[in-house]
Amino acid sequence: MVLLAAAVCTKAGKAIVSRQFVEMTRTRIEGLLAAFPKLMNTGKQHTFVETESVRYVYQPMEKLYMVLITTKNSNILEDLETLRLFSRVIPEYCRALEENEISEHCFDLIFAFDEIVALGYRENVNLAQIRTFTEMDSHEEKVFRAVRETQEREAKAEMRRKAKELQQARRDAERQGKKAPGFGGFGSSAVSGGSTASMITEAIIETEKPKVAPAPARPSGPSKALKLGAKGKEVDNFVDKLKSEGETIMSSNMGKRTSEATKVHTPPINMESVHMKIEEKITLTCGRDGGLQNMELHGMIMLRISDDKFGRIRLHVENEDKKGVQLQTHPNVDKKLFTAESLIGLKNPEKSFPVNSDVGVLKWRLQTTEESFIPLTINCWPSESGNGCDVNIEYELQEDNLELNDVVITIPLPSGVGAPVIGEIDGEYRHDSRRNTLEWCLPVIDAKNKSGSLEFSIAGQPNDFFPVQVSFISKRNYCNIQVTKVTQVDGNSPVRFSTETTFLVDKYEIL
């Protein structure tokens, strides 16, 4: 590797931010940076100093240094150009060249450093491109934040509703001269109107915590604290009440979905020293009357090597795609070798792939409006009737080689009209009255179960049932690009490897 590490350090050699581009221990990098100030001759201005093993290329920045640690055989002119780009990046994120400011924006700087250098080599980027790359929006982050905010709002609304129910039950009991009902075995003698809401808040939050928790110590005297472990009869009453609100169905199905999703996402148990993750994500938008508005698919092969003796290898790629995907190799991969022989190897066969880090070696992209490329078609037919709408919705798998797991087709429902009346259904369903949605759940869709339908009736208008959203996960990729063999560069001997394939939905809507 040419560039070993990039760091911002103090005049005394204390590292504030350091990014290593090869495998280096913390002790090693701290030792190199601590030795750096002692190598400089005071009163003389230089841009680099050398030891027997490494070269330091540096630039003073007020009370700090921007330092690149390279091998001694690296090109000093390229190193100086790279150093200037690193030095220009820092003011983009830090208002002042001070230790506190650098520490506060350390992750922003590390992300920017990664855009400049990959696998120890300088990328062909400028300052504007770095700024664009590091500021790109994350769709997953937006979805996560939206889901979390929705969950928080629902938890607060549920808390208020439960608090009102308990307050009303307490008032009714007082009027009838009966003992006020408690919650989870907690008697009315310690319940006050002002504390009810706080107790419900604790109960709701507590139920969402992981179930693995240390057992609470038992007090010696009678306790007046909130008891979350209720007696059997009280638990049954509470569960019966939740059943009347449809909560039991939601909880059991959600548990089933989670377990199924976990099984699909579970990585191989025996990961070899050479392991590959093949991941594809699809974004698709269809019209309700037919027609594919846009379909975009992104895929990547990530290589991870855990044993340095397998660093110099080549991957044999089998590409059976017939849909016209655009392939792109990593800049350090020999593009001519891949084009001619479908082999992924480094441009310099004497060099090794990095160890214990995920490296994207090949990525592909498919964008189309061809309807025959849709992996799973969804047809939704709402028709008005005397009492509202009769809705027929059906699915059909168009790619027979795919196996889709944990499929959920979400249909929006009109608000305030009650539960839908389900007619015929293949699979299971879940009605979420709080989100006003009907979720059609199918554990597996494959060539043996490639079509199915759902019929239900509910008050509303045809436009109320769109957009329909689809989610699924699969252990088979869409574009049928696989690594079939791994061999050593020297001797062409085969190497044992493992593969993990995932096909996910980024967005799948019928508008």
Buried (B, 14 or more C-beta within 10 A) or exposed (E): BBBBBBBBBBEEBEBBBBBBBBEBEEEEBBEBBBBBBEEBEEEEEEEBBEEEEBBBBBBBBEEBBBBBBBBEEBEEEBBBEBBEBBBEBBEBBBEEBBBEBBEEBBEBBEBBBBBBBBBBBBBEBEEEEBBEBBEEEEEEEEEEEEEEEEEEEEBEEBBEEBBEBBBEBBEEBEEEEEEBBBBBBBEBEEBEEEEBBEBBBEBBEEEEEEEEEEEEEEEEEEEEEBBBEBEEEBEEEEEEEBEEEBBEBBEEBEEBBEEBBEEBBEEEEEEBBBBBBBBBBBBBBBEBEEEBEEBBBBBBBBBBBEEBEBBBBBBBBEBEBEEEBEBBBBEBBBBEBBEEEBBBBBBEEEBBBBBEBEBBBBBBBBEBEEEEBBBBBBBBBBEEEEEBBBBBBBBBBEBEEBBBBBBBBBBBBBEEEEEBEBEEBBBEBBBBBEBBBBBBBBBBBBEEBBEBBBBBBBBBEBEBBBBBBBBBBBBBBBBBBBBEEBBBBEEEEEBEBBBBBBBBBBBBBBE
